[in-house]
Amino acid sequence: MAEPITLDDIYARSQTAQAEVNRRATEAQAEAKRAMEELSHLVDNTTRAVDALTTPIGLFIENLVEPSLVGLFREQGIEICETIGQARSQRPGAEMDIGLLAISDDALYVIEVKDRLSSKDVYAFIGKLHRFKQSFPHYADYQIYGAVAGIEIDEGVDRFAYQRGLFVIKQTGDTVIIANNSTFQPTAW
């Protein structure tokens, strides 16, 4: 006949089971930590690879747009005296990168250049325009206007940007154009 199980036996077995559960939980936590470190490493490598790819593409697109700026704005009745590519502010708390600047006597046109322009890009750019004079205070006396440029523009984003007072620069064939019509009134920031 089997010996009866005592409370001490049950307690000992539960302690053994609990120790096994704790051991497995510790192993699972260690494995999860290793997996997260591996994932983090993979994300970092992917980010570096994407940055290495998109930076040359972005510079290529800016180099496509910049030579056309003077003529494009002249067609709109705006005389551009100077263009600046890759404007960067390092002011603490006001860091900002801008693809292109086009400057007339009293106005400055801040141009965001994307390979594919989305509504998210337009929202982010409008935020930059609101902070622009903080980042570049030497342009405080200028009227600031915005323009977005894209090789590919998501459906409706050109109209979305236009309605927010931004010039829209689009690729057409082997050149770029300002897509805004003659009644367009840009917003000053």
BELVENBEL-V521526 format. One record per pair of residues at least 24 apart in sequence whose C-alpha atoms are under 8 Angstrom apart, sorted by sequence separation. I is the first residue (numbers start at 1). J is the second residue. D is the distance in Angstrom with one decimal. If there is no record, write none. Layout:
BEGIN
{{I/J/D} {I/J/D}}
END
This chain:
BEGIN
{{80/104/4.5} {81/105/7.1} {79/104/5.8} {80/105/7.7} {78/104/7.4} {122/148/7.4} {108/139/7.9} {117/148/8.0} {70/102/7.9} {96/128/7.6} {117/149/7.3} {69/102/7.2} {117/150/5.3} {66/100/7.2} {108/142/6.2} {110/144/7.1} {112/146/7.9} {114/148/7.9} {116/150/5.6} {117/151/7.7} {106/141/7.7} {107/142/4.9} {108/143/6.1} {109/144/6.0} {110/145/6.2} {111/146/5.9} {112/147/6.3} {113/148/6.0} {114/149/6.2} {115/150/5.3} {116/151/6.1} {117/152/6.2} {118/153/6.5} {119/154/7.7} {122/157/8.0} {106/142/5.3} {107/143/4.6} {108/144/5.0} {109/145/4.8} {110/146/4.9} {111/147/4.6} {112/148/4.8} {113/149/4.7} {114/150/4.9} {115/151/5.1} {116/152/4.5} {117/153/4.7} {118/154/5.4} {62/99/6.7} {94/131/7.6} {106/143/6.5} {107/144/5.9} {108/145/6.2} {109/146/5.5} {110/147/6.1} {111/148/5.5} {112/149/6.1} {113/150/5.9} {114/151/7.0} {115/152/6.1} {116/153/5.5} {117/154/6.1} {62/100/7.2} {107/145/7.4} {109/147/6.8} {111/149/7.0} {116/154/7.1} {119/157/5.6} {96/135/6.5} {118/157/6.1} {122/161/6.4} {94/134/6.4} {95/135/6.3} {117/157/7.3} {146/186/7.8} {94/135/4.9} {119/160/7.3} {145/186/6.7} {146/187/7.7} {119/161/7.9} {145/187/6.3} {146/188/7.9} {145/188/5.1} {91/135/6.4} {144/188/5.4} {145/189/6.2} {90/135/7.9} {143/188/6.1} {144/189/5.0} {89/135/5.8} {143/189/6.7} {89/136/6.6} {62/113/6.2} {61/113/7.1} {61/114/7.4} {61/115/6.7} {58/113/7.2} {58/114/6.5} {58/115/6.5} {57/115/7.3} {130/189/6.4} {129/189/6.4} {65/149/7.9} {61/151/7.5} {72/177/6.5} {73/178/7.9} {72/178/6.4} {76/182/7.8} {68/176/7.2} {64/175/7.9} {65/176/6.8}}
END
